[in-house]
Amino acid sequence: MRCWIAGLSLLTGLLACGAGNSPERQAESGRAELPGRTQIVLLGTGTPNADPDRSGPAIAVVVDGVPYLVDLGPGVVRRAAAAERAGIAGLNAAKLGTAFITHLHTDHTLGYPDFIFSPWVLERDVPAEVFGPRGLQAMTEHLLAAYVEDIRIRIEGIEPANTEGYKVNVHEVEPGLIYSDERVRVTAFAVEHGSWKQAFGYKFETPDRTIVISGDARPGPSIGEQCQGCDVLIHEVYSEAGFARRSPEWQRYHASFHTSSRELGRIAAQARPGTLILYHQLLWGSTPAELLEEVREVYDGRVVFGSDLDVF
């Protein structure tokens, strides 16, 4: 029996192939077989809203068992541990060492100290490598300063802690190829996100897949240009029906910082990804099925409503 698990929550179905789908799962447009070398795990699909079912924005691209994280929302290490428990061995906490930050909004970075310190306590013994926009170096220095006493107690006390795993090599980047190794090439590209002077999306090129991740972004040409038939496009979105129920002040904000359902449909129609995955979804009373229908009004490709711990 073949096990089809793209878009299936790891918590409820990764190890139980063939289980029934929830209404949210049934809102998907299709499934793809999990590839052999590259796995995408949605560690968190949430927003600043305190939704207990949706952790803060974080995506893991796991290639040959090596994890690369995009954004570090609240709960990122525990979400990785949940994925490891369900079968994604590459998300063992001690292996979490490379991350790419799209921008410095709190919901995308509140898990940064978790990423720095929890894997170290759990025996990561080399410095982390973190890539992102200007300001990341200062944020990192302040976080390390905030926990200086914790670091001292662990290293100088009786805990058998190593002296390297809490350190961070920060790389403040500009658009272009920013990282490559034998498994992956990562390109940063500029996106528009309200008044942020620097915000990035990232394109991952692995041996078997090309994956484009928007981060938080209003509509702009760069995402379509980077995808161009990519295997997977992971993009933020808000419901236009829900947006209509917001106050004028919030409508002005969201239109400047984020992408609506039909705007995303038009981006996808140009980019033509193999699969479009929605994350960081702002619903404001709309249902997942209603949001998907809005996208599908202008886009006829495969669309999936992403949830925490979905794997593709």
C-alpha positions, -999 to +999 in steps of 0.1 A: +000+000+000+014+034-009+013+061+018+002+095+006+010+121+032+015+155+016-006+179+036-014+153+062-008+163+098+022+144+113+005+144+147-026+125+134-016+107+103+021+103+094+023+070+110-013+060+103-016+062+065-051+058+053-068+075+083-099+096+076-095+132+067-110+162+086-130+188+067-099+209+066-079+181+050-108+175+025-105+212+014-072+203-003-070+200-040-048+169-041-018+151-026+016+143-038+038+114-027+065+123-001+098+126-020+128+105-011+154+133-005+135+165+003+108+169+029+090+201+038+075+203+073+052+232+083+064+236+119+042+266+124+015+282+102+002+309+126+001+346+128+004+369+159-030+356+169-027+333+199-042+303+182-033+272+203-035+250+171-011+271+151+024+278+163+044+308+151+056+308+115+084+283+108+091+259+080+117+231+078+132+220+046+149+187+053+173+174+027+190+140+032+182+143+069+197+177+073+173+205+084+172+241+072+147+263+089+129+294+076+117+317+104+116+309+141+081+316+155+071+307+190+073+270+198+097+261+170+119+236+188+090+217+203+072+216+170+104+201+155+104+176+184+068+166+175+078+161+139+108+140+150+086+118+172+063+112+142+092+101+120+112+131+106+145+121+121+163+151+106+144+174+130+161+161+161+168+192+183+206+188+183+205+189+144+188+223+143+216+246+134+209+265+102+181+291+099+169+318+074+149+347+088+125+365+064+121+396+085+123+407+122+086+409+131+081+392+165+059+364+153+087+352+131+115+356+157+101+349+192+114+314+188+149+327+181+162+323+216+146+289+217+166+280+186+198+294+201+196+277+235+174+246+235+194+227+209+226+236+228+211+223+260+202+192+240+238+188+229+242+208+197+280+213+199+287+237+170+276+273+165+244+280+147+244+297+113+216+322+109+209+343+078+186+373+075+181+410+071+199+439+086+193+441+124+197+404+129+232+408+143+220+434+169+190+412+179+214+382+183+238+401+205+210+414+227+196+378+231+230+364+241+234+393+266+200+386+281+209+350+288+245+356+299+239+343+334+223+311+320+253+306+298+277+311+326+260+287+350+258+260+324+295+263+313+311+271+347+288+249+368+286+211+371+264+207+340+284+189+312+277+217+287+298+223+257+312+258+250+302+262+214+266+252+208+250+284+221+271+306+197+257+321+165+274+331+133+251+358+119+250+366+082+231+398+073+224+392+036+214+410+004+193+395-024+211+368-043+226+334-037+234+334+001+241+298+009+251+265-007+263+231+002+262+196-013+225+194-006+209+228-012+213+262-028+194+291-011+186+324-028+173+354-010+150+378-028+134+410-017+097+412-010+075+441+000+062+440+036+048+473+046+073+497+062+100+471+067+131+483+048+143+447+043+122+416+041+131+385+022+116+354+006+138+324+000+142+299-028+156+264-020+170+243-048+176+207-037+185+177-058+149+169-064+128+200-057+126+237-060+108+254-032+099+291-029+088+306+005+072+341+005+076+350+042+053+379+049+047+399+017+023+421-002+019+414-039+051+421-059+069+406-090+097+388-072+078+358-060+065+349-094+099+355-110+116+332-085+091+304-088+085+301-126+071+265-124+088+256-091+077+224-074+063+241-043+053+277-035+045+284+002+028+317+005+011+338+032-025+348+026-056+365+040-093+360+032-109+388+013-143+380+028-127+383+063-109+414+053-142+431+044-152+427+080-122+445+094-121+482+103-107+507+078-075+511+099-068+474+098-077+471+061-051+498+054-025+479+074-032+445+060-033+457+023+001+472+028+017+443+046+000+411+033-015+393+002-052+386-003-066+353-015-074+366-051-041+385-053-023+352-044-043+334-070-031+359-097+005+354-084+002+316-086-014+318-121+018+336-133+042+314-112+025+280-120+039+261-090+033+223-088+017+228-054+007+261-038+006+258+000-012+285+021+003+294+054+002+324+078-035+324+070-056+353+083-092+341+082-112+366+104-142+343+105-139+327+071-134+289+068-104+271+052-127+260+024-139+295+018-104+308+016-094+281-008-124+289-030-114+326-032-079+315-044-094+291-069-116+317-084-085+330-102-062+300-101-068+265-113-037+247-100-033+225-069-038+245-037-034+232-001-045+248+031-014+242+053-016+233+090+010+228+117+031+196+112+019+190+077+046+173+056+051+176+018 
